Amino acid sequence: MRYEKIMYSQDETEQFALKLANLLQAQDMITLEGDLGAGKTTFTKALAQGLGITRTVNSPTFTIMKQYEGRLPFNHLDVYRLAESVEDLGWDELFYGDAVSVIEWAHLIEPDLPQERLAIEIYRIGEQERRFVLIPHGKRYEALCEELMK
C-alpha cells in the first residue's frame, strides 16, 4: 500500500515531520529518496526537532552519518557517497540499536536495509509544493502511516 500527501509549503512539510516524530519509537527506520532540493534535509531537520533534538541538524554528506541525542537517539545518514562502495560498515549495530534512523539515498545500500521500514519519496511539483509518497514495509509502518494520515 502507498500513501500520498501534497505539502503546499515548507511549514506544512515541517508540521507533517513533527507529527511523524511523535509516533516514532526506538529502532524505527525511515528511508528518504528524492531529487536534490526536494526537501529531504528540511524534512529531517523537523523530524529531529520533533524528537527533542536541539543541536543543529544538517546533511551528513561528507561524513556519511551524524548522531544526535533527544527523546530517542537519532541517526541521520546520507549514503550518496557510498554508491561505489561494497564495504560492510556495521549496519546491523546501527540499524538494530535503540535509535531512530533516517537514511537519505537509501537505495544505494538496499541489500543492507532491514525488511521493515518506512520509505518516503519526496517529489518537487512546484516552487513550494511537494508530493510525499509513503511506502510502509511491515505492519508497524502500515499502522504508523494510517495514524499519520488522519
C-alpha positions in Angstrom: 0.0 0.0 0.0 1.1 3.6 -0.7 0.1 6.8 0.9 0.4 10.2 -0.8 0.1 13.7 0.5 0.8 17.1 -1.1 2.5 19.7 1.0 1.9 23.2 -0.1 4.6 24.9 2.0 7.7 24.3 4.0 5.7 24.9 7.1 3.3 22.2 6.2 6.2 19.8 5.5 7.7 20.6 8.9 4.3 20.0 10.7 4.0 16.7 8.9 7.5 15.7 10.1 6.7 16.8 13.7 3.6 14.6 13.7 5.6 11.7 12.4 8.3 12.3 15.1 5.6 11.9 17.8 4.7 8.5 16.5 8.3 7.1 16.3 9.9 4.6 18.7 13.3 3.0 19.1 14.6 1.1 16.1 12.3 2.8 13.6 13.8 3.4 10.2 12.8 5.9 7.6 14.4 6.0 4.2 14.3 9.1 2.1 14.5 9.4 -1.7 14.0 12.4 -3.9 15.8 14.8 -6.2 18.4 17.2 -5.0 16.5 20.1 -3.4 13.3 18.2 -3.0 13.3 18.7 0.8 14.9 15.6 2.4 17.0 17.6 4.7 14.3 20.1 5.6 12.0 17.2 6.5 14.8 15.5 8.5 15.5 18.7 10.5 11.8 19.0 11.5 11.7 15.3 12.4 14.8 15.8 14.6 13.2 18.8 16.3 10.1 16.6 17.0 12.4 14.1 18.7 13.6 16.8 21.0 17.0 17.4 19.4 18.3 20.9 20.0 21.5 20.7 18.1 21.7 22.0 14.5 20.9 19.1 12.1 22.4 19.3 8.6 23.1 16.9 5.9 25.9 14.5 6.7 27.0 14.3 3.0 30.7 14.3 3.7 30.7 12.3 7.0 28.0 9.8 5.9 26.4 9.8 9.4 25.7 12.1 12.3 24.2 11.0 15.6 22.1 13.1 17.9 20.6 12.7 21.4 16.9 13.6 22.0 13.8 11.8 23.3 15.3 9.0 21.3 18.8 8.7 19.9 18.7 9.8 16.2 21.0 8.6 13.4 21.0 10.7 10.2 22.7 9.1 7.3 23.4 10.3 3.8 24.8 7.4 1.9 25.1 9.1 -1.5 28.9 8.9 -1.4 28.7 5.1 -0.9 27.4 4.5 -4.4 30.7 2.8 -5.4 31.4 1.1 -2.0 30.8 -2.6 -1.2 32.1 -2.4 2.4 30.1 -3.6 5.4 30.1 -0.5 7.6 28.5 -2.3 10.6 24.9 -1.6 9.6 23.5 -4.3 11.9 24.7 -2.5 15.1 23.4 0.8 13.8 20.0 -0.3 12.4 19.1 -2.6 15.3 20.1 -0.3 18.2 17.8 2.0 20.2 18.0 4.9 17.7 15.6 6.2 15.1 17.4 6.2 11.8 16.8 8.4 8.7 18.7 7.4 5.6 18.9 9.6 2.6 19.6 7.9 -0.8 18.9 4.5 0.9 18.5 2.7 -2.4 22.3 2.7 -2.6 22.5 0.3 0.4 19.2 -1.6 -0.3 20.6 -5.1 0.4 21.8 -4.0 3.9 18.5 -2.4 5.0 16.1 -4.1 7.3 13.0 -5.6 5.7 10.7 -3.4 7.8 10.9 0.3 7.4 9.1 3.4 6.2 10.2 4.5 2.7 9.4 8.2 1.9 9.8 9.6 -1.6 9.7 13.4 -2.0 8.9 14.9 -5.3 9.1 18.6 -6.2 6.0 19.7 -8.0 6.2 23.4 -7.7 8.2 26.2 -6.1 6.9 25.3 -2.6 4.7 22.2 -3.3 6.0 18.7 -2.7 4.4 15.3 -3.2 5.2 12.8 -0.4 4.8 9.2 -1.2 4.9 6.9 1.9 5.5 3.2 1.3 5.3 1.2 4.5 7.2 -2.1 4.7 5.7 -4.2 7.6 2.7 -4.0 9.9 4.3 -1.5 12.3 4.8 1.0 9.5 1.4 0.4 7.9 -0.2 1.3 11.3 2.1 4.3 11.6 1.0 5.6 8.2 -2.7 5.1 9.0 -2.2 7.2 12.1 -0.1 9.8 10.3 -2.6 10.3 7.5 -5.5 11.0 9.9 
